[in-house]
Amino acid sequence: MASYCLLYIFIYLCSYHIAQTVQKEIEYECVDIYKQPAFQHPLMKDHQIQMRPSVDFQTTVSTEPETSDLFTGKAEERCPKGQVPIHIPQINYTNDFVQPNRIITEANLHYAIIRPFENYTKIWGGAQAVFNIYKPRVLRNQFSKAWIWLNHREKDVISSIQFGWAVHIGLYRDDRPRLTTYWISNRHQNGCYNVLCRGGYVQVHKTIYPGMAYNKISVLGKRQSTAHLLVGQDSRTKNWLLMTRKTLIGYWPYQIFSMQGVSQVFFGGYTGGLAGAISPPMGAGTFPRQVGYRNKFACFMKQLKYFEDKRLVDIDSNEFEEYVDSPKCYDVWYREFEIRSGEMLTFGGPGGQCGI
């Protein structure tokens, strides 16, 4: 009997040690704010870092309600003064993915989105949403995202800033949903996630950063965890700011992103994987209409807004249409205006053999 007790204690101590080791694994490195990857581009030689939104920009977002969780993590600064956290990726993952219309037949990519009608010519200055966070099951060569695209086309050249949460085991070390960004510019046409390339995104916040995990996950039909994300162009500095609530996380500098406004804004879900293989679940893994109209616990985005004439306003439902490329695997439901939620859409699906 004593030997069994000793064995139990030994197993418990080993398990505790392993758990503590995993929990304490550092997923970021602290780098000098002026030596982060953004400043390795020659166009950034004389760039002055923007540490906070301009007064004009702050005014446009200051009236937004505090309706979402901030990142669940320790509130203290992660890095010493003068340094910022940069996520340590699993691999140096880059690709040419720009937008759904261009890549849908190239890499088993599928999406359930709302998008402006094709003949629409309005120019926007950014967009925002409150996301609820889920953890769809994905395999190593798959990803599943809740995503916003800000695209600008000039002749045959596309610039794009994309953001939201993603479960992406090929990019990260595990299957936790994480704040994720992707960008491509007229001066950097290869495209890049987060801060994996020279130039592009500048990190300024000492706690929140692209690649950071959301630890609170929504449960279908029960507790919901949400996060607010916004990207908009500061009219004073011309930089494109990434924010959560009123907090500046970082930005894409005007030296790299010279676009003045965007001509396409997409909201919705996005999955990908190996060509010919099954596709992963999207969102909560359920079709939004199966959950029901009154139940808001499917994967959703709410408080959908864009910047118009330097104001942050609800999107106009008359300007957007639903688009799903594989209805047997995914769906999107644009539910328009709802009390206390503003403009809202739900999306998702189980995935499977979705075609190309």
C-alpha positions as CSV (number, residue, x, y, z in Angstrom):
1,M,0.0,0.0,0.0
2,A,2.9,2.4,0.9
3,S,4.5,1.7,-2.5
4,Y,1.2,2.7,-4.3
5,C,1.2,5.9,-2.3
6,L,4.8,6.7,-3.2
7,L,4.0,6.0,-6.8
8,Y,1.0,8.3,-6.8
9,I,3.0,11.1,-5.2
10,F,5.8,10.6,-7.7
11,I,3.3,10.8,-10.7
12,Y,1.6,13.9,-9.2
13,L,4.9,15.7,-8.7
14,C,6.1,14.9,-12.2
15,S,2.7,16.0,-13.7
16,Y,2.8,19.2,-11.7
17,H,6.4,20.0,-12.8
18,I,5.4,19.4,-16.5
19,A,2.3,21.5,-16.2
20,Q,4.3,24.3,-14.6
21,T,6.9,24.1,-17.3
22,V,4.3,24.3,-20.1
23,Q,2.5,27.1,-18.3
24,K,5.7,29.1,-17.9
25,E,6.9,28.6,-21.5
26,I,7.6,32.0,-22.8
27,E,6.1,32.6,-26.3
28,Y,7.5,36.0,-26.9
29,E,10.8,37.8,-26.8
30,C,11.5,41.3,-25.7
31,V,13.3,43.4,-28.3
32,D,14.3,47.0,-28.5
33,I,11.3,48.9,-29.9
34,Y,13.6,50.4,-32.6
35,K,15.1,47.0,-33.5
36,Q,11.9,45.1,-34.1
37,P,11.4,43.7,-37.7
38,A,9.5,46.7,-38.9
39,F,12.7,48.8,-38.7
40,Q,14.8,46.5,-40.8
41,H,13.2,48.0,-43.9
42,P,15.1,50.8,-45.6
43,L,11.9,52.9,-45.9
44,M,11.6,52.9,-42.1
45,K,15.0,54.5,-41.5
46,D,13.7,57.9,-40.2
47,H,10.3,56.7,-38.9
48,Q,9.1,58.3,-35.7
49,I,7.2,55.8,-33.6
50,Q,3.6,56.6,-32.8
51,M,3.0,55.6,-29.2
52,R,-0.7,56.7,-29.0
53,P,-3.6,57.6,-31.3
54,S,-3.8,61.3,-32.3
55,V,-6.4,63.3,-30.4
56,D,-8.6,63.4,-33.6
57,F,-8.5,59.6,-33.9
58,Q,-9.1,59.0,-30.2
59,T,-12.2,61.1,-30.4
60,T,-13.7,58.9,-33.1
61,V,-13.4,55.8,-30.9
62,S,-13.9,57.3,-27.4
63,T,-17.6,56.8,-27.5
64,E,-17.4,53.1,-28.1
65,P,-19.0,51.0,-25.3
66,E,-16.8,48.8,-23.1
67,T,-18.6,45.7,-24.1
68,S,-15.8,43.1,-24.6
69,D,-13.1,41.4,-22.6
70,L,-9.6,42.6,-23.0
71,F,-7.0,39.9,-23.4
72,T,-7.0,37.5,-20.4
73,G,-3.4,37.5,-19.2
74,K,-1.4,39.3,-16.7
75,A,-1.9,43.0,-16.7
76,E,1.7,43.9,-15.9
77,E,4.1,44.9,-18.6
78,R,5.9,42.0,-20.2
79,C,9.1,43.8,-21.2
80,P,11.5,46.4,-19.7
81,K,11.2,50.0,-20.7
82,G,12.1,50.6,-24.3
83,Q,11.3,47.1,-25.4
84,V,8.2,45.4,-26.8
85,P,7.0,41.7,-26.9
86,I,7.4,40.0,-30.3
87,H,5.8,36.5,-30.7
88,I,8.2,33.7,-31.3
89,P,6.6,31.7,-34.3
90,Q,6.9,28.0,-34.8
91,I,8.2,28.6,-38.3
92,N,9.0,31.5,-40.6
93,Y,5.5,31.2,-42.1
94,T,4.8,33.5,-45.1
95,N,2.6,33.1,-48.2
96,D,0.9,35.0,-51.0
97,F,-2.6,34.9,-49.6
98,V,-4.3,38.2,-50.1
99,Q,-8.1,37.9,-50.3
100,P,-10.7,35.2,-50.8
101,N,-11.6,36.1,-54.4
102,R,-8.0,35.6,-55.5
103,I,-7.0,32.4,-53.7
104,I,-10.1,30.3,-53.3
105,T,-9.0,27.7,-55.9
106,E,-5.3,27.7,-54.9
107,A,-5.1,26.1,-51.4
108,N,-8.5,24.6,-50.4
109,L,-9.6,27.9,-48.9
110,H,-13.2,28.5,-48.0
111,Y,-15.1,31.4,-46.5
112,A,-18.5,32.6,-45.2
113,I,-18.5,36.4,-45.3
114,I,-20.4,39.5,-46.0
115,R,-18.9,41.8,-48.6
116,P,-19.8,45.0,-50.5
117,F,-21.7,44.6,-53.7
118,E,-19.3,44.4,-56.6
119,N,-20.4,47.7,-58.2
120,Y,-19.9,49.6,-55.0
121,T,-17.2,52.4,-55.1
122,K,-17.1,53.8,-51.6
123,I,-13.8,54.3,-49.9
124,W,-13.5,53.4,-46.1
125,G,-10.9,54.3,-43.5
126,G,-11.0,51.1,-41.5
127,A,-13.4,48.7,-39.6
128,Q,-14.1,47.1,-36.3
129,A,-16.0,44.3,-34.7
130,V,-16.6,42.6,-31.4
131,F,-15.8,38.9,-31.9
132,N,-16.7,36.0,-29.7
133,I,-13.9,33.5,-29.3
134,Y,-14.1,29.8,-30.2
135,K,-11.6,27.0,-30.5
136,P,-12.4,25.0,-33.7
137,R,-10.5,21.7,-34.1
138,V,-7.9,22.0,-36.7
139,L,-5.1,19.7,-37.9
140,R,-1.5,20.8,-38.4
141,N,-1.9,21.9,-42.0
142,Q,-5.2,23.7,-41.5
143,F,-6.4,27.0,-40.1
144,S,-9.7,28.5,-39.1
145,K,-10.3,32.3,-38.6
146,A,-12.8,34.9,-37.6
147,W,-11.5,37.6,-39.9
148,I,-11.8,41.2,-41.3
149,W,-10.2,42.2,-44.6
150,L,-9.4,45.8,-45.5
151,N,-8.3,45.7,-49.2
152,H,-7.2,48.5,-51.5
153,R,-6.7,47.9,-55.2
154,E,-4.7,50.2,-57.4
155,K,-4.6,48.9,-61.0
156,D,-3.3,45.3,-60.6
157,V,-1.6,45.9,-57.2
158,I,-3.5,45.0,-54.0
159,S,-2.7,46.2,-50.5
160,S,-4.4,44.5,-47.6
161,I,-4.6,44.6,-43.8
162,Q,-6.4,41.6,-42.3
163,F,-7.0,40.9,-38.6
164,G,-9.1,38.9,-36.1
165,W,-8.5,35.6,-34.2
166,A,-7.1,32.4,-35.7
167,V,-6.4,28.8,-34.8
168,H,-3.4,28.1,-37.0
169,I,-1.1,25.2,-35.9
170,G,1.2,25.7,-38.9
171,L,1.9,29.2,-37.6
172,Y,1.7,28.8,-33.9
173,R,2.8,26.1,-31.4
174,D,-0.7,24.9,-30.5
175,D,-4.4,25.1,-31.3
176,R,-5.3,28.1,-29.1
177,P,-7.1,31.0,-30.7
178,R,-4.8,34.0,-31.0
179,L,-4.9,37.6,-32.1
180,T,-3.6,37.3,-35.7
181,T,-2.8,39.8,-38.4
182,Y,-1.8,39.5,-42.0
183,W,-0.7,42.2,-44.4
184,I,0.4,42.8,-47.9
185,S,1.4,46.2,-49.4
186,N,2.2,47.8,-52.7
187,R,5.8,47.8,-51.5
188,H,5.8,44.3,-50.0
189,Q,3.9,42.0,-52.3
190,N,4.8,38.7,-50.7
191,G,2.5,39.2,-47.7
192,C,3.3,38.3,-44.1
193,Y,1.7,37.2,-40.8
194,N,2.1,39.4,-37.7
195,V,5.8,40.6,-37.6
196,L,7.5,37.9,-39.5
197,C,8.8,40.2,-42.3
198,R,10.8,43.3,-42.6
199,G,8.8,46.5,-42.6
200,G,5.1,46.4,-42.0
201,Y,3.7,46.1,-38.5
202,V,5.1,48.1,-35.6
203,Q,4.5,46.8,-32.1
204,V,4.1,49.4,-29.3
205,H,2.0,47.9,-26.5
206,K,4.0,46.0,-23.8
207,T,1.3,43.4,-23.0
208,I,-0.9,42.8,-26.0
209,Y,0.6,41.7,-29.3
210,P,-0.2,39.7,-32.4
211,G,0.3,36.0,-31.6
212,M,-1.0,36.4,-28.0
213,A,-3.5,33.7,-27.1
214,Y,-7.1,34.3,-25.9
215,N,-7.3,32.1,-22.8
216,K,-11.1,32.5,-22.3
217,I,-13.0,30.5,-24.8
218,S,-16.8,30.6,-25.5
219,V,-18.9,27.5,-24.9
220,L,-21.8,26.9,-27.3
221,G,-25.1,27.8,-25.6
222,K,-23.4,28.9,-22.4
223,R,-20.7,31.4,-21.4
224,Q,-19.4,33.7,-24.1
225,S,-16.0,35.4,-24.2
226,T,-15.5,38.3,-26.6
227,A,-12.8,40.7,-27.7
228,H,-13.0,44.0,-29.6
229,L,-10.6,44.7,-32.4
230,L,-10.3,47.8,-34.7
231,V,-8.0,48.9,-37.5
232,G,-8.3,52.5,-38.8
233,Q,-6.2,55.1,-40.5
234,D,-5.1,58.0,-38.3
235,S,-5.8,61.1,-40.2
236,R,-2.9,62.9,-38.6
237,T,-0.1,60.4,-38.9
238,K,-1.6,58.4,-41.9
239,N,-0.6,55.2,-40.0
240,W,-3.1,52.3,-39.8
241,L,-3.7,51.6,-36.1
242,L,-4.6,48.3,-34.5
243,M,-6.5,48.8,-31.3
244,T,-8.6,47.0,-28.8
245,R,-11.2,49.2,-27.1
246,K,-9.2,52.5,-26.7
247,T,-5.8,50.8,-26.4
248,L,-3.3,51.1,-29.2
249,I,-1.6,47.7,-29.8
250,G,0.5,48.6,-32.8
251,Y,0.2,49.9,-36.4
252,W,1.2,49.6,-40.0
253,P,3.2,52.7,-41.0
254,Y,2.4,55.0,-43.9
255,Q,5.8,54.4,-45.3
256,I,4.9,50.9,-46.2
257,F,1.1,51.3,-46.4
258,S,0.6,54.4,-48.6
259,M,-3.0,53.5,-49.4
260,Q,-5.5,56.3,-48.7
261,G,-8.6,54.3,-47.6
262,V,-9.8,50.9,-48.7
263,S,-12.3,49.9,-51.4
264,Q,-13.3,46.5,-49.9
265,V,-14.2,45.5,-46.4
266,F,-15.1,41.8,-45.7
267,F,-16.3,40.4,-42.4
268,G,-16.7,36.7,-41.6
269,G,-15.1,33.2,-41.3
270,Y,-12.2,31.8,-43.3
271,T,-10.6,28.3,-43.4
272,G,-7.8,26.6,-45.3
273,G,-5.8,23.5,-45.5
274,L,-4.1,21.1,-47.9
275,A,-5.5,20.8,-51.4
276,G,-7.9,17.9,-51.8
277,A,-8.0,17.3,-48.0
278,I,-11.0,17.8,-45.7
279,S,-11.6,21.3,-44.5
280,P,-11.7,22.2,-40.7
281,P,-14.6,23.5,-38.7
282,M,-15.3,27.2,-38.8
283,G,-16.3,29.2,-35.7
284,A,-18.2,27.0,-33.2
285,G,-18.4,24.2,-35.8
286,T,-22.2,24.8,-36.3
287,F,-24.3,26.3,-39.0
288,P,-25.7,29.6,-37.6
289,R,-29.3,29.0,-38.7
290,Q,-29.3,25.7,-36.8
291,V,-28.6,27.5,-33.6
292,G,-31.6,29.7,-34.0
293,Y,-32.4,33.3,-34.3
294,R,-32.8,34.3,-30.7
295,N,-29.7,32.3,-29.5
296,K,-26.7,34.5,-30.0
297,F,-24.2,31.8,-28.9
298,A,-23.0,30.7,-32.3
299,C,-19.8,32.3,-33.6
300,F,-20.6,35.9,-34.2
301,M,-19.3,39.4,-34.9
302,K,-21.3,42.3,-33.6
303,Q,-21.1,46.1,-33.5
304,L,-19.8,45.9,-37.1
305,K,-18.7,49.4,-38.0
306,Y,-16.5,51.2,-40.5
307,F,-14.8,54.5,-40.7
308,E,-16.7,56.9,-43.1
309,D,-15.8,60.5,-43.4
310,K,-13.5,60.2,-40.4
311,R,-16.4,58.9,-38.3
312,L,-17.0,55.4,-36.9
313,V,-20.5,54.3,-37.9
314,D,-22.6,51.2,-38.2
315,I,-22.2,49.5,-41.6
316,D,-25.0,50.0,-44.0
317,S,-26.9,46.7,-44.6
318,N,-27.9,48.0,-48.1
319,E,-24.2,47.9,-49.1
320,F,-23.4,44.3,-48.2
321,E,-24.3,40.9,-49.4
322,E,-23.8,37.4,-48.0
323,Y,-21.3,35.2,-49.8
324,V,-20.5,31.5,-49.1
325,D,-18.4,29.4,-51.5
326,S,-19.3,26.0,-50.0
327,P,-22.8,25.9,-48.5
328,K,-22.6,22.2,-47.5
329,C,-19.7,23.0,-45.2
330,Y,-20.3,26.6,-44.0
331,D,-22.9,29.3,-43.8
332,V,-23.2,33.0,-42.9
333,W,-26.2,34.8,-41.5
334,Y,-26.3,38.6,-41.7
335,R,-28.7,39.4,-39.0
336,E,-28.5,43.2,-39.4
337,F,-29.3,45.5,-36.5
338,E,-30.1,44.0,-33.1
339,I,-30.7,45.8,-29.8
340,R,-27.4,46.3,-27.8
341,S,-25.5,44.5,-30.5
342,G,-25.6,46.9,-33.5
343,E,-25.0,45.4,-36.9
344,M,-24.4,41.7,-36.4
345,L,-23.6,38.5,-38.3
346,T,-23.2,34.8,-37.3
347,F,-21.2,32.3,-39.3
348,G,-19.6,28.8,-39.1
349,G,-20.0,25.2,-40.0
350,P,-18.5,21.7,-39.5
351,G,-16.3,21.7,-42.6
352,G,-15.6,18.4,-44.3
353,Q,-15.3,17.6,-48.0
354,C,-16.0,21.1,-49.2
355,G,-14.7,21.0,-52.8
356,I,-12.6,23.7,-54.4
